[in-house]
Amino acid sequence: MSENKIVLTRKQVEHVAELAKLALTDQEIETYREQLSAILAHAAVLESLDTEAIAPTATVLPLRSIFRTDEVNASLSQSDALANAPAKRDGYFRVKAILE
C-alpha cells in the first residue's frame, strides 16, 4: 500500500477550531494540524481498500436477544399487596389525585 500524505494547513485547523468554538494556542494549532493530518491520511488508506467482497454489517458480534424469557412466577395476592397500603378502596390502592 502506498502511503497517503495529507497535510492540513494552519488555516484549515483554525477553521475547524472556529466551527467547534475552540480557542487554540499556536502550539495547539500545530499539534492538532499534525494529528488531524495523520488521521486523515489513515482514513485515506482505509478508503482505498477493496471491500466489495465484504457484506455490509452493523456489528461483527453474533446477534442475540438481551431480553430474558417470560416465565410465570408466583406473585402477591391482592390482599397481601394491599396489606400495608396507607389507603385503599374496593381492592385498589387509593392515592391523591395529581390532575384536576
C-alpha positions, 0 to 999 in steps of 0.5 A: 500500500502506498502511503497517503500524505495529507497535510492540513494547513494552519488555516484549515485547523483554525477553521475547524477550531472556529466551527467547534468554538475552540480557542487554540494556542499556536502550539495547539494549532500545530499539534492538532494540524499534525494529528488531524493530518495523520488521521486523515491520511489513515482514513485515506488508506482505509478508503482505498481498500477493496471491500466489495467482497465484504457484506455490509454489517452493523456489528461483527458480534453474533446477534442475540436477544438481551431480553430474558424469557417470560416465565410465570412466577408466583406473585402477591395476592391482592390482599397481601399487596394491599396489606400495608397500603396507607389507603385503599378502596374496593381492592385498589390502592387509593392515592391523591389525585395529581390532575384536576 
